[in-house]
Amino acid sequence: MRNFITTSIPYVNDSPHIGHLYEFILADIFARYKKLLEEEVFFQSGTDENGMKMVKSAEEKGKNVKEFVDEKYAEFYSLKDKFNLSFDKFIRTTSEEHKIGVYKFWKLCEKDIYIDKYSGFYCISCEAYYDENEAPNLICPVHKKKLERFEEENYFFKLTKYLDKVKSLIEKDKIKIFPTEKKVEILNILREGKIKDLSISRDIKRSKGWGIPVPNDNKQVIYVWFDALLNYLTGLGFGSKNESLFERFWQKGIVYHFIGKDIVKFHAIYWPAMLLSANIKVPENIIVHYHITIEGEKMSKTLGNVISPDDFLKDYPYEAVRFYLAHQPLFSDWDFSWQSFDAFYQGVLKKDLANLILRIFGILKNIDLDEIDFESTEFDSEFKKYFKKFKENMENFEFNLAYQKYFDLVKNLNQFIDYKRIWESKHLEDIRIIIKGLLEILKAYEPLLPETINSIKNKIEIKNGKFVNKKITFSPFYK
Ligand SMILES: [Zn+2]
């Protein structure tokens, strides 16, 4: 299997917060999980740098737009190293490689593009027009800000031409939306039949010259979504001289888009319609994660409760953050608090999981494993059952359930050691079982704790019946 796994690309109008990190980590865990199954993976993220939002934010900070987005891009990109994210590609929408692909795509859709007058009410923060039904009193339903009235000539994309086809693809799960609740929501929007053609350009004066100019029309720039969504193709070299990655991972691969619940319409309706127009395959999977609240409140600058990824790194190892986030429900909002995070870290990760691994190593330290029959398969089927269940949950993106259930194996091994007093008995068949159990645990937890697990795996080796394990430290667990 060949998998193309993506995150959405965040706007760079502000610094990264825990919500961005959450999505990056979820997608990274899935990418690493697929590699665990020895499947081929291309994992991509990036930054969305065009759009009026960036111009406005730069102005507020008194900065040049280019300088401003470069700075913010660097903050987002730094998360790769800080949290060990295995991106194969990180695409910027202001890059030349992106622009080339956007132009190629525009050309492929040209038959469905026309010019028309547009007047409407616009929210710059959403980068979207609203009508009076959607925004009572002309206040943005998302940002609670007064909408601005715009009137201009724009390019339009014949979105309406593809809506029936998109609807049928979603109904038949050719485009599979997780969770079902979001699939139903999108199908309801499509059945209402109120969606109009999409305006896909903006006056270049209004965007202060920032953005990708419309081909052969230097008075307009391409609307930020008709440019941003294309990152999924341009990151694979679409439009460049070498499109082999695009062919391999998009056209012949299985696509997984991880996105937040506020941008489902763009990914489940606009994006497939655009691809149908360009005669390019549609994505197979759209995974919609929900939002994090902070101690019961919505995260916001005004409330001053925004949590930055760096806040964690002062007191905790980065892997503790990966571990914790993976144990939260993808498909419902959940609440973050430092107490619950710390309790989880001290309890589940250190007291239970790390402790079990250390215990097993302690037992193995003085044992000559020559006598152990590693060919024996007793108990193996038991372990296989755990992994099978784990896989089922992972394939449905219920990471929290996958790991909650797998944790029974940790508990059972701990109890097994206690019950049999293995550190005293040194019974070889029991030791074989705990070694096999250990290897199973290392396997399933690798996507969450890649550095720690790899350092452990490098230290264990069964060589000529001896367990090579002389010096083991668990530094990544501790800070
Ligand atoms: Zn808004």
Residues whose N, C-alpha, C, O or C-beta is under 5 A from the ligand:
A	BS01	ZN	C123 S125 C126 C140 V142 H143
